[in-house]
Amino acid sequence: MNIALVSLLLFLAVEPTTPAAQAPSSTNAPPPRPAMPAGHPGMINNGPDASWPVAKAEDVASIDAIMAAFYAVPAGNPGQPRDWDRYRSLFTPDARLIPARGDAKGGAMAMYVTVTDYISLNKSYFEKGGFHDKEVDRRVDTFGHIAQVWSTFESRHSESDAEPYIRGVNSIQLLKDGDRWWVVNVFWDFEGPGATILGKPSSPDKK
């Protein structure tokens, strides 16, 4: 018999296999949760081995504490170095700093900046020219694990400057994660036409 014909007959004689029946999936089963690095409530986009500085417990133990550190760490006189890892440790790794920028036609846009990029953009300016943001008023709303902080600030180049060179309002979202707070986002705008902060600037030695 032709060898090719034998091979064809043997092939046809083999019964096709039937795949094992799949267990029906439960429509009530929750979707799988994404893996998150231990100790971080947000996702890290730059790989599982990425490091993020650990916060000092006293910096993040309360809303008062994290707000004090948020303003204190970037502040300093000309030539004074800052502890930028301490600043980063206040934020979730995916946090954004978002300044609102208006235009002459009455429009506005939001600029989304990571914490690392914010430091890169401002490090030289803060350390060479001097920078002091001072909180002068605060309103806080909380619910469950979240807090919304409206924080009015004044900016000076030196603590001794009689008048701030700009004032504004920070809208800061915080997350309560066990024994600590995290800054999730900072969204802010400066005082200007159509956006006036009531009250005179504070004196340098008073809140």
PyMOL commands that place a pseudoatom at each C-alpha (Angstrom):
pseudoatom trace, name=CA, resn=MET, resi=1, chain=A, elem=C, hetatm=0, pos=[0.000, 0.000, 0.000]
pseudoatom trace, name=CA, resn=ASN, resi=2, chain=A, elem=C, hetatm=0, pos=[1.168, 3.502, -0.740]
pseudoatom trace, name=CA, resn=ILE, resi=3, chain=A, elem=C, hetatm=0, pos=[2.991, 4.950, 2.300]
pseudoatom trace, name=CA, resn=ALA, resi=4, chain=A, elem=C, hetatm=0, pos=[1.226, 8.310, 1.940]
pseudoatom trace, name=CA, resn=LEU, resi=5, chain=A, elem=C, hetatm=0, pos=[-2.183, 6.544, 1.952]
pseudoatom trace, name=CA, resn=VAL, resi=6, chain=A, elem=C, hetatm=0, pos=[-1.290, 4.585, 5.120]
pseudoatom trace, name=CA, resn=SER, resi=7, chain=A, elem=C, hetatm=0, pos=[-0.339, 7.790, 6.891]
pseudoatom trace, name=CA, resn=LEU, resi=8, chain=A, elem=C, hetatm=0, pos=[-3.625, 9.418, 5.908]
pseudoatom trace, name=CA, resn=LEU, resi=9, chain=A, elem=C, hetatm=0, pos=[-5.664, 6.418, 7.169]
pseudoatom trace, name=CA, resn=LEU, resi=10, chain=A, elem=C, hetatm=0, pos=[-3.835, 6.445, 10.508]
pseudoatom trace, name=CA, resn=PHE, resi=11, chain=A, elem=C, hetatm=0, pos=[-4.503, 10.172, 10.884]
pseudoatom trace, name=CA, resn=LEU, resi=12, chain=A, elem=C, hetatm=0, pos=[-8.230, 9.726, 10.229]
pseudoatom trace, name=CA, resn=ALA, resi=13, chain=A, elem=C, hetatm=0, pos=[-8.424, 6.829, 12.697]
pseudoatom trace, name=CA, resn=VAL, resi=14, chain=A, elem=C, hetatm=0, pos=[-7.370, 8.977, 15.632]
pseudoatom trace, name=CA, resn=GLU, resi=15, chain=A, elem=C, hetatm=0, pos=[-10.378, 10.340, 17.471]
pseudoatom trace, name=CA, resn=PRO, resi=16, chain=A, elem=C, hetatm=0, pos=[-10.259, 14.103, 18.008]
pseudoatom trace, name=CA, resn=THR, resi=17, chain=A, elem=C, hetatm=0, pos=[-9.718, 15.084, 21.612]
pseudoatom trace, name=CA, resn=THR, resi=18, chain=A, elem=C, hetatm=0, pos=[-12.335, 17.181, 23.383]
pseudoatom trace, name=CA, resn=PRO, resi=19, chain=A, elem=C, hetatm=0, pos=[-11.010, 19.971, 25.605]
pseudoatom trace, name=CA, resn=ALA, resi=20, chain=A, elem=C, hetatm=0, pos=[-11.862, 19.680, 29.271]
pseudoatom trace, name=CA, resn=ALA, resi=21, chain=A, elem=C, hetatm=0, pos=[-14.940, 21.559, 30.251]
pseudoatom trace, name=CA, resn=GLN, resi=22, chain=A, elem=C, hetatm=0, pos=[-14.135, 24.896, 31.849]
pseudoatom trace, name=CA, resn=ALA, resi=23, chain=A, elem=C, hetatm=0, pos=[-15.712, 25.657, 35.188]
pseudoatom trace, name=CA, resn=PRO, resi=24, chain=A, elem=C, hetatm=0, pos=[-18.205, 28.465, 34.786]
pseudoatom trace, name=CA, resn=SER, resi=25, chain=A, elem=C, hetatm=0, pos=[-16.830, 31.725, 36.152]
pseudoatom trace, name=CA, resn=SER, resi=26, chain=A, elem=C, hetatm=0, pos=[-18.790, 33.364, 38.888]
pseudoatom trace, name=CA, resn=THR, resi=27, chain=A, elem=C, hetatm=0, pos=[-20.265, 36.657, 37.832]
pseudoatom trace, name=CA, resn=ASN, resi=28, chain=A, elem=C, hetatm=0, pos=[-20.158, 37.714, 41.480]
pseudoatom trace, name=CA, resn=ALA, resi=29, chain=A, elem=C, hetatm=0, pos=[-16.413, 37.208, 41.889]
pseudoatom trace, name=CA, resn=PRO, resi=30, chain=A, elem=C, hetatm=0, pos=[-14.532, 40.503, 42.399]
pseudoatom trace, name=CA, resn=PRO, resi=31, chain=A, elem=C, hetatm=0, pos=[-11.969, 41.446, 39.749]
pseudoatom trace, name=CA, resn=PRO, resi=32, chain=A, elem=C, hetatm=0, pos=[-8.345, 40.788, 40.696]
pseudoatom trace, name=CA, resn=ARG, resi=33, chain=A, elem=C, hetatm=0, pos=[-6.694, 43.678, 42.479]
pseudoatom trace, name=CA, resn=PRO, resi=34, chain=A, elem=C, hetatm=0, pos=[-3.530, 45.135, 40.943]
pseudoatom trace, name=CA, resn=ALA, resi=35, chain=A, elem=C, hetatm=0, pos=[-0.339, 44.406, 42.813]
pseudoatom trace, name=CA, resn=MET, resi=36, chain=A, elem=C, hetatm=0, pos=[0.928, 47.353, 44.845]
pseudoatom trace, name=CA, resn=PRO, resi=37, chain=A, elem=C, hetatm=0, pos=[4.309, 47.865, 46.495]
pseudoatom trace, name=CA, resn=ALA, resi=38, chain=A, elem=C, hetatm=0, pos=[4.248, 47.260, 50.226]
pseudoatom trace, name=CA, resn=GLY, resi=39, chain=A, elem=C, hetatm=0, pos=[3.662, 50.441, 52.162]
pseudoatom trace, name=CA, resn=HIS, resi=40, chain=A, elem=C, hetatm=0, pos=[2.448, 52.521, 49.201]
pseudoatom trace, name=CA, resn=PRO, resi=41, chain=A, elem=C, hetatm=0, pos=[-1.232, 53.277, 48.603]
pseudoatom trace, name=CA, resn=GLY, resi=42, chain=A, elem=C, hetatm=0, pos=[-0.551, 54.358, 45.005]
pseudoatom trace, name=CA, resn=MET, resi=43, chain=A, elem=C, hetatm=0, pos=[0.889, 52.573, 42.002]
pseudoatom trace, name=CA, resn=ILE, resi=44, chain=A, elem=C, hetatm=0, pos=[4.527, 53.077, 41.028]
pseudoatom trace, name=CA, resn=ASN, resi=45, chain=A, elem=C, hetatm=0, pos=[4.904, 53.335, 37.284]
pseudoatom trace, name=CA, resn=ASN, resi=46, chain=A, elem=C, hetatm=0, pos=[8.649, 52.951, 37.017]
pseudoatom trace, name=CA, resn=GLY, resi=47, chain=A, elem=C, hetatm=0, pos=[9.053, 49.345, 38.065]
pseudoatom trace, name=CA, resn=PRO, resi=48, chain=A, elem=C, hetatm=0, pos=[8.734, 47.140, 41.153]
pseudoatom trace, name=CA, resn=ASP, resi=49, chain=A, elem=C, hetatm=0, pos=[12.273, 47.920, 42.307]
pseudoatom trace, name=CA, resn=ALA, resi=50, chain=A, elem=C, hetatm=0, pos=[11.729, 51.686, 42.387]
pseudoatom trace, name=CA, resn=SER, resi=51, chain=A, elem=C, hetatm=0, pos=[12.523, 53.201, 45.769]
pseudoatom trace, name=CA, resn=TRP, resi=52, chain=A, elem=C, hetatm=0, pos=[10.597, 55.909, 47.552]
pseudoatom trace, name=CA, resn=PRO, resi=53, chain=A, elem=C, hetatm=0, pos=[11.896, 57.620, 50.677]
pseudoatom trace, name=CA, resn=VAL, resi=54, chain=A, elem=C, hetatm=0, pos=[10.334, 56.637, 53.971]
pseudoatom trace, name=CA, resn=ALA, resi=55, chain=A, elem=C, hetatm=0, pos=[8.691, 59.499, 55.830]
pseudoatom trace, name=CA, resn=LYS, resi=56, chain=A, elem=C, hetatm=0, pos=[9.561, 60.507, 59.348]
pseudoatom trace, name=CA, resn=ALA, resi=57, chain=A, elem=C, hetatm=0, pos=[6.736, 59.360, 61.571]
pseudoatom trace, name=CA, resn=GLU, resi=58, chain=A, elem=C, hetatm=0, pos=[6.423, 62.805, 63.116]
pseudoatom trace, name=CA, resn=ASP, resi=59, chain=A, elem=C, hetatm=0, pos=[5.974, 64.378, 59.659]
pseudoatom trace, name=CA, resn=VAL, resi=60, chain=A, elem=C, hetatm=0, pos=[2.909, 62.340, 58.721]
pseudoatom trace, name=CA, resn=ALA, resi=61, chain=A, elem=C, hetatm=0, pos=[1.187, 61.459, 62.005]
pseudoatom trace, name=CA, resn=SER, resi=62, chain=A, elem=C, hetatm=0, pos=[-1.571, 64.062, 61.620]
pseudoatom trace, name=CA, resn=ILE, resi=63, chain=A, elem=C, hetatm=0, pos=[-2.936, 66.653, 59.219]
pseudoatom trace, name=CA, resn=ASP, resi=64, chain=A, elem=C, hetatm=0, pos=[-1.228, 69.389, 61.246]
pseudoatom trace, name=CA, resn=ALA, resi=65, chain=A, elem=C, hetatm=0, pos=[2.072, 67.508, 61.027]
pseudoatom trace, name=CA, resn=ILE, resi=66, chain=A, elem=C, hetatm=0, pos=[2.042, 66.826, 57.288]
pseudoatom trace, name=CA, resn=MET, resi=67, chain=A, elem=C, hetatm=0, pos=[0.944, 70.383, 56.509]
pseudoatom trace, name=CA, resn=ALA, resi=68, chain=A, elem=C, hetatm=0, pos=[3.758, 71.781, 58.657]
pseudoatom trace, name=CA, resn=ALA, resi=69, chain=A, elem=C, hetatm=0, pos=[6.312, 69.577, 56.861]
pseudoatom trace, name=CA, resn=PHE, resi=70, chain=A, elem=C, hetatm=0, pos=[4.812, 70.397, 53.447]
pseudoatom trace, name=CA, resn=TYR, resi=71, chain=A, elem=C, hetatm=0, pos=[5.553, 74.087, 53.981]
pseudoatom trace, name=CA, resn=ALA, resi=72, chain=A, elem=C, hetatm=0, pos=[8.757, 73.746, 56.014]
pseudoatom trace, name=CA, resn=VAL, resi=73, chain=A, elem=C, hetatm=0, pos=[10.849, 71.431, 53.816]
pseudoatom trace, name=CA, resn=PRO, resi=74, chain=A, elem=C, hetatm=0, pos=[11.077, 73.572, 50.633]
pseudoatom trace, name=CA, resn=ALA, resi=75, chain=A, elem=C, hetatm=0, pos=[11.638, 76.748, 52.658]
pseudoatom trace, name=CA, resn=GLY, resi=76, chain=A, elem=C, hetatm=0, pos=[15.069, 78.254, 53.163]
pseudoatom trace, name=CA, resn=ASN, resi=77, chain=A, elem=C, hetatm=0, pos=[17.318, 81.223, 52.623]
pseudoatom trace, name=CA, resn=PRO, resi=78, chain=A, elem=C, hetatm=0, pos=[19.571, 81.676, 49.557]
pseudoatom trace, name=CA, resn=GLY, resi=79, chain=A, elem=C, hetatm=0, pos=[22.279, 79.012, 49.424]
pseudoatom trace, name=CA, resn=GLN, resi=80, chain=A, elem=C, hetatm=0, pos=[20.569, 76.767, 51.962]
pseudoatom trace, name=CA, resn=PRO, resi=81, chain=A, elem=C, hetatm=0, pos=[20.152, 73.157, 50.753]
pseudoatom trace, name=CA, resn=ARG, resi=82, chain=A, elem=C, hetatm=0, pos=[16.834, 71.377, 51.227]
pseudoatom trace, name=CA, resn=ASP, resi=83, chain=A, elem=C, hetatm=0, pos=[16.082, 67.790, 52.172]
pseudoatom trace, name=CA, resn=TRP, resi=84, chain=A, elem=C, hetatm=0, pos=[14.215, 66.869, 48.982]
pseudoatom trace, name=CA, resn=ASP, resi=85, chain=A, elem=C, hetatm=0, pos=[13.911, 63.185, 49.898]
pseudoatom trace, name=CA, resn=ARG, resi=86, chain=A, elem=C, hetatm=0, pos=[12.026, 64.259, 52.998]
pseudoatom trace, name=CA, resn=TYR, resi=87, chain=A, elem=C, hetatm=0, pos=[9.733, 66.324, 50.781]
pseudoatom trace, name=CA, resn=ARG, resi=88, chain=A, elem=C, hetatm=0, pos=[9.120, 63.380, 48.424]
pseudoatom trace, name=CA, resn=SER, resi=89, chain=A, elem=C, hetatm=0, pos=[8.314, 61.128, 51.382]
pseudoatom trace, name=CA, resn=LEU, resi=90, chain=A, elem=C, hetatm=0, pos=[5.221, 63.203, 52.157]
pseudoatom trace, name=CA, resn=PHE, resi=91, chain=A, elem=C, hetatm=0, pos=[3.615, 62.275, 48.810]
pseudoatom trace, name=CA, resn=THR, resi=92, chain=A, elem=C, hetatm=0, pos=[2.283, 59.123, 47.219]
pseudoatom trace, name=CA, resn=PRO, resi=93, chain=A, elem=C, hetatm=0, pos=[4.610, 58.133, 44.344]
pseudoatom trace, name=CA, resn=ASP, resi=94, chain=A, elem=C, hetatm=0, pos=[1.921, 58.993, 41.785]
pseudoatom trace, name=CA, resn=ALA, resi=95, chain=A, elem=C, hetatm=0, pos=[0.989, 62.335, 43.352]
pseudoatom trace, name=CA, resn=ARG, resi=96, chain=A, elem=C, hetatm=0, pos=[0.699, 65.412, 41.166]
pseudoatom trace, name=CA, resn=LEU, resi=97, chain=A, elem=C, hetatm=0, pos=[1.357, 69.082, 41.810]
pseudoatom trace, name=CA, resn=ILE, resi=98, chain=A, elem=C, hetatm=0, pos=[-1.020, 71.076, 39.625]
pseudoatom trace, name=CA, resn=PRO, resi=99, chain=A, elem=C, hetatm=0, pos=[-0.726, 74.837, 39.205]
pseudoatom trace, name=CA, resn=ALA, resi=100, chain=A, elem=C, hetatm=0, pos=[-3.620, 76.602, 37.492]
pseudoatom trace, name=CA, resn=ARG, resi=101, chain=A, elem=C, hetatm=0, pos=[-2.488, 79.087, 34.856]
pseudoatom trace, name=CA, resn=GLY, resi=102, chain=A, elem=C, hetatm=0, pos=[-4.811, 81.784, 33.583]
pseudoatom trace, name=CA, resn=ASP, resi=103, chain=A, elem=C, hetatm=0, pos=[-4.542, 83.724, 30.343]
pseudoatom trace, name=CA, resn=ALA, resi=104, chain=A, elem=C, hetatm=0, pos=[-5.417, 87.258, 29.229]
pseudoatom trace, name=CA, resn=LYS, resi=105, chain=A, elem=C, hetatm=0, pos=[-8.695, 86.075, 27.677]
pseudoatom trace, name=CA, resn=GLY, resi=106, chain=A, elem=C, hetatm=0, pos=[-10.090, 84.706, 30.931]
pseudoatom trace, name=CA, resn=GLY, resi=107, chain=A, elem=C, hetatm=0, pos=[-9.282, 81.076, 30.191]
pseudoatom trace, name=CA, resn=ALA, resi=108, chain=A, elem=C, hetatm=0, pos=[-7.136, 78.758, 32.260]
pseudoatom trace, name=CA, resn=MET, resi=109, chain=A, elem=C, hetatm=0, pos=[-5.227, 75.507, 32.081]
pseudoatom trace, name=CA, resn=ALA, resi=110, chain=A, elem=C, hetatm=0, pos=[-3.910, 72.991, 34.589]
pseudoatom trace, name=CA, resn=MET, resi=111, chain=A, elem=C, hetatm=0, pos=[-0.266, 71.856, 34.487]
pseudoatom trace, name=CA, resn=TYR, resi=112, chain=A, elem=C, hetatm=0, pos=[0.276, 68.319, 35.826]
pseudoatom trace, name=CA, resn=VAL, resi=113, chain=A, elem=C, hetatm=0, pos=[3.721, 67.783, 37.377]
pseudoatom trace, name=CA, resn=THR, resi=114, chain=A, elem=C, hetatm=0, pos=[5.098, 64.787, 39.274]
pseudoatom trace, name=CA, resn=VAL, resi=115, chain=A, elem=C, hetatm=0, pos=[6.830, 65.358, 42.601]
pseudoatom trace, name=CA, resn=THR, resi=116, chain=A, elem=C, hetatm=0, pos=[10.216, 64.490, 41.087]
pseudoatom trace, name=CA, resn=ASP, resi=117, chain=A, elem=C, hetatm=0, pos=[9.687, 66.894, 38.178]
pseudoatom trace, name=CA, resn=TYR, resi=118, chain=A, elem=C, hetatm=0, pos=[8.487, 69.635, 40.524]
pseudoatom trace, name=CA, resn=ILE, resi=119, chain=A, elem=C, hetatm=0, pos=[11.706, 69.343, 42.502]
pseudoatom trace, name=CA, resn=SER, resi=120, chain=A, elem=C, hetatm=0, pos=[13.801, 69.362, 39.321]
pseudoatom trace, name=CA, resn=LEU, resi=121, chain=A, elem=C, hetatm=0, pos=[12.006, 72.462, 38.031]
pseudoatom trace, name=CA, resn=ASN, resi=122, chain=A, elem=C, hetatm=0, pos=[12.231, 74.443, 41.280]
pseudoatom trace, name=CA, resn=LYS, resi=123, chain=A, elem=C, hetatm=0, pos=[15.321, 73.189, 43.137]
pseudoatom trace, name=CA, resn=SER, resi=124, chain=A, elem=C, hetatm=0, pos=[17.719, 75.787, 41.722]
pseudoatom trace, name=CA, resn=TYR, resi=125, chain=A, elem=C, hetatm=0, pos=[15.209, 78.634, 42.050]
pseudoatom trace, name=CA, resn=PHE, resi=126, chain=A, elem=C, hetatm=0, pos=[14.387, 77.814, 45.678]
pseudoatom trace, name=CA, resn=GLU, resi=127, chain=A, elem=C, hetatm=0, pos=[17.967, 77.212, 46.812]
pseudoatom trace, name=CA, resn=LYS, resi=128, chain=A, elem=C, hetatm=0, pos=[19.612, 80.132, 44.993]
pseudoatom trace, name=CA, resn=GLY, resi=129, chain=A, elem=C, hetatm=0, pos=[16.996, 82.823, 45.366]
pseudoatom trace, name=CA, resn=GLY, resi=130, chain=A, elem=C, hetatm=0, pos=[15.465, 81.887, 48.714]
pseudoatom trace, name=CA, resn=PHE, resi=131, chain=A, elem=C, hetatm=0, pos=[11.907, 80.770, 49.166]
pseudoatom trace, name=CA, resn=HIS, resi=132, chain=A, elem=C, hetatm=0, pos=[9.479, 80.772, 52.081]
pseudoatom trace, name=CA, resn=ASP, resi=133, chain=A, elem=C, hetatm=0, pos=[5.844, 79.733, 51.725]
pseudoatom trace, name=CA, resn=LYS, resi=134, chain=A, elem=C, hetatm=0, pos=[3.857, 80.522, 54.843]
pseudoatom trace, name=CA, resn=GLU, resi=135, chain=A, elem=C, hetatm=0, pos=[0.420, 79.135, 55.620]
pseudoatom trace, name=CA, resn=VAL, resi=136, chain=A, elem=C, hetatm=0, pos=[-1.850, 81.884, 56.943]
pseudoatom trace, name=CA, resn=ASP, resi=137, chain=A, elem=C, hetatm=0, pos=[-5.258, 80.181, 56.915]
pseudoatom trace, name=CA, resn=ARG, resi=138, chain=A, elem=C, hetatm=0, pos=[-6.667, 76.666, 56.615]
pseudoatom trace, name=CA, resn=ARG, resi=139, chain=A, elem=C, hetatm=0, pos=[-10.016, 74.932, 56.175]
pseudoatom trace, name=CA, resn=VAL, resi=140, chain=A, elem=C, hetatm=0, pos=[-10.272, 71.142, 56.374]
pseudoatom trace, name=CA, resn=ASP, resi=141, chain=A, elem=C, hetatm=0, pos=[-13.036, 68.723, 55.367]
pseudoatom trace, name=CA, resn=THR, resi=142, chain=A, elem=C, hetatm=0, pos=[-12.654, 65.009, 56.121]
pseudoatom trace, name=CA, resn=PHE, resi=143, chain=A, elem=C, hetatm=0, pos=[-14.567, 61.862, 55.239]
pseudoatom trace, name=CA, resn=GLY, resi=144, chain=A, elem=C, hetatm=0, pos=[-13.407, 58.316, 55.910]
pseudoatom trace, name=CA, resn=HIS, resi=145, chain=A, elem=C, hetatm=0, pos=[-9.830, 57.988, 54.677]
pseudoatom trace, name=CA, resn=ILE, resi=146, chain=A, elem=C, hetatm=0, pos=[-9.689, 61.283, 52.786]
pseudoatom trace, name=CA, resn=ALA, resi=147, chain=A, elem=C, hetatm=0, pos=[-9.235, 64.936, 53.659]
pseudoatom trace, name=CA, resn=GLN, resi=148, chain=A, elem=C, hetatm=0, pos=[-9.530, 68.098, 51.587]
pseudoatom trace, name=CA, resn=VAL, resi=149, chain=A, elem=C, hetatm=0, pos=[-7.405, 70.995, 52.839]
pseudoatom trace, name=CA, resn=TRP, resi=150, chain=A, elem=C, hetatm=0, pos=[-7.878, 74.572, 51.634]
pseudoatom trace, name=CA, resn=SER, resi=151, chain=A, elem=C, hetatm=0, pos=[-4.643, 76.271, 52.627]
pseudoatom trace, name=CA, resn=THR, resi=152, chain=A, elem=C, hetatm=0, pos=[-4.011, 79.979, 52.042]
pseudoatom trace, name=CA, resn=PHE, resi=153, chain=A, elem=C, hetatm=0, pos=[-0.326, 80.829, 51.649]
pseudoatom trace, name=CA, resn=GLU, resi=154, chain=A, elem=C, hetatm=0, pos=[2.020, 83.763, 51.229]
pseudoatom trace, name=CA, resn=SER, resi=155, chain=A, elem=C, hetatm=0, pos=[5.354, 83.491, 49.392]
pseudoatom trace, name=CA, resn=ARG, resi=156, chain=A, elem=C, hetatm=0, pos=[8.479, 85.445, 50.384]
pseudoatom trace, name=CA, resn=HIS, resi=157, chain=A, elem=C, hetatm=0, pos=[12.103, 85.207, 49.296]
pseudoatom trace, name=CA, resn=SER, resi=158, chain=A, elem=C, hetatm=0, pos=[13.215, 85.724, 52.903]
pseudoatom trace, name=CA, resn=GLU, resi=159, chain=A, elem=C, hetatm=0, pos=[11.461, 85.275, 56.220]
pseudoatom trace, name=CA, resn=SER, resi=160, chain=A, elem=C, hetatm=0, pos=[12.249, 88.920, 57.009]
pseudoatom trace, name=CA, resn=ASP, resi=161, chain=A, elem=C, hetatm=0, pos=[10.506, 90.338, 53.908]
pseudoatom trace, name=CA, resn=ALA, resi=162, chain=A, elem=C, hetatm=0, pos=[7.773, 92.682, 55.050]
pseudoatom trace, name=CA, resn=GLU, resi=163, chain=A, elem=C, hetatm=0, pos=[5.447, 91.829, 52.161]
pseudoatom trace, name=CA, resn=PRO, resi=164, chain=A, elem=C, hetatm=0, pos=[4.926, 88.588, 50.227]
pseudoatom trace, name=CA, resn=TYR, resi=165, chain=A, elem=C, hetatm=0, pos=[5.652, 88.736, 46.514]
pseudoatom trace, name=CA, resn=ILE, resi=166, chain=A, elem=C, hetatm=0, pos=[2.613, 86.542, 45.833]
pseudoatom trace, name=CA, resn=ARG, resi=167, chain=A, elem=C, hetatm=0, pos=[-0.287, 84.958, 47.663]
pseudoatom trace, name=CA, resn=GLY, resi=168, chain=A, elem=C, hetatm=0, pos=[-2.490, 82.029, 46.735]
pseudoatom trace, name=CA, resn=VAL, resi=169, chain=A, elem=C, hetatm=0, pos=[-4.577, 79.039, 47.811]
pseudoatom trace, name=CA, resn=ASN, resi=170, chain=A, elem=C, hetatm=0, pos=[-3.521, 75.389, 47.829]
pseudoatom trace, name=CA, resn=SER, resi=171, chain=A, elem=C, hetatm=0, pos=[-6.199, 72.728, 47.410]
pseudoatom trace, name=CA, resn=ILE, resi=172, chain=A, elem=C, hetatm=0, pos=[-4.530, 69.671, 48.948]
pseudoatom trace, name=CA, resn=GLN, resi=173, chain=A, elem=C, hetatm=0, pos=[-5.959, 66.142, 48.918]
pseudoatom trace, name=CA, resn=LEU, resi=174, chain=A, elem=C, hetatm=0, pos=[-4.728, 63.825, 51.672]
pseudoatom trace, name=CA, resn=LEU, resi=175, chain=A, elem=C, hetatm=0, pos=[-5.098, 60.093, 52.264]
pseudoatom trace, name=CA, resn=LYS, resi=176, chain=A, elem=C, hetatm=0, pos=[-5.127, 58.502, 55.736]
pseudoatom trace, name=CA, resn=ASP, resi=177, chain=A, elem=C, hetatm=0, pos=[-3.304, 55.161, 55.488]
pseudoatom trace, name=CA, resn=GLY, resi=178, chain=A, elem=C, hetatm=0, pos=[-3.122, 53.448, 58.860]
pseudoatom trace, name=CA, resn=ASP, resi=179, chain=A, elem=C, hetatm=0, pos=[-0.835, 55.508, 61.084]
pseudoatom trace, name=CA, resn=ARG, resi=180, chain=A, elem=C, hetatm=0, pos=[0.162, 58.072, 58.460]
pseudoatom trace, name=CA, resn=TRP, resi=181, chain=A, elem=C, hetatm=0, pos=[-1.134, 60.668, 56.032]
pseudoatom trace, name=CA, resn=TRP, resi=182, chain=A, elem=C, hetatm=0, pos=[-0.093, 61.010, 52.379]
pseudoatom trace, name=CA, resn=VAL, resi=183, chain=A, elem=C, hetatm=0, pos=[-0.336, 63.993, 50.039]
pseudoatom trace, name=CA, resn=VAL, resi=184, chain=A, elem=C, hetatm=0, pos=[-2.187, 62.724, 46.945]
pseudoatom trace, name=CA, resn=ASN, resi=185, chain=A, elem=C, hetatm=0, pos=[-2.496, 65.973, 44.962]
pseudoatom trace, name=CA, resn=VAL, resi=186, chain=A, elem=C, hetatm=0, pos=[-1.792, 69.685, 45.336]
pseudoatom trace, name=CA, resn=PHE, resi=187, chain=A, elem=C, hetatm=0, pos=[-3.841, 72.007, 43.103]
pseudoatom trace, name=CA, resn=TRP, resi=188, chain=A, elem=C, hetatm=0, pos=[-3.267, 75.738, 43.460]
pseudoatom trace, name=CA, resn=ASP, resi=189, chain=A, elem=C, hetatm=0, pos=[-3.830, 79.191, 42.038]
pseudoatom trace, name=CA, resn=PHE, resi=190, chain=A, elem=C, hetatm=0, pos=[-2.390, 82.608, 42.818]
pseudoatom trace, name=CA, resn=GLU, resi=191, chain=A, elem=C, hetatm=0, pos=[-4.180, 85.754, 43.859]
pseudoatom trace, name=CA, resn=GLY, resi=192, chain=A, elem=C, hetatm=0, pos=[-5.043, 87.992, 40.915]
pseudoatom trace, name=CA, resn=PRO, resi=193, chain=A, elem=C, hetatm=0, pos=[-7.883, 89.718, 39.079]
pseudoatom trace, name=CA, resn=GLY, resi=194, chain=A, elem=C, hetatm=0, pos=[-11.105, 87.981, 39.989]
pseudoatom trace, name=CA, resn=ALA, resi=195, chain=A, elem=C, hetatm=0, pos=[-9.413, 85.951, 42.743]
pseudoatom trace, name=CA, resn=THR, resi=196, chain=A, elem=C, hetatm=0, pos=[-8.813, 88.072, 45.834]
pseudoatom trace, name=CA, resn=ILE, resi=197, chain=A, elem=C, hetatm=0, pos=[-7.754, 86.835, 49.252]
pseudoatom trace, name=CA, resn=LEU, resi=198, chain=A, elem=C, hetatm=0, pos=[-9.509, 88.789, 51.968]
pseudoatom trace, name=CA, resn=GLY, resi=199, chain=A, elem=C, hetatm=0, pos=[-7.323, 90.371, 54.594]
pseudoatom trace, name=CA, resn=LYS, resi=200, chain=A, elem=C, hetatm=0, pos=[-3.928, 92.003, 54.540]
pseudoatom trace, name=CA, resn=PRO, resi=201, chain=A, elem=C, hetatm=0, pos=[-0.672, 90.008, 54.315]
pseudoatom trace, name=CA, resn=SER, resi=202, chain=A, elem=C, hetatm=0, pos=[0.583, 88.792, 57.662]
pseudoatom trace, name=CA, resn=SER, resi=203, chain=A, elem=C, hetatm=0, pos=[3.712, 90.213, 59.254]
pseudoatom trace, name=CA, resn=PRO, resi=204, chain=A, elem=C, hetatm=0, pos=[6.847, 88.024, 58.911]
pseudoatom trace, name=CA, resn=ASP, resi=205, chain=A, elem=C, hetatm=0, pos=[6.961, 87.051, 62.596]
pseudoatom trace, name=CA, resn=LYS, resi=206, chain=A, elem=C, hetatm=0, pos=[3.281, 86.123, 62.948]
pseudoatom trace, name=CA, resn=LYS, resi=207, chain=A, elem=C, hetatm=0, pos=[1.095, 83.460, 61.408]
for i in range(1, 207): cmd.bond("trace and resi %d" % i, "trace and resi %d" % (i + 1))
show_as sticks, trace
zoom trace
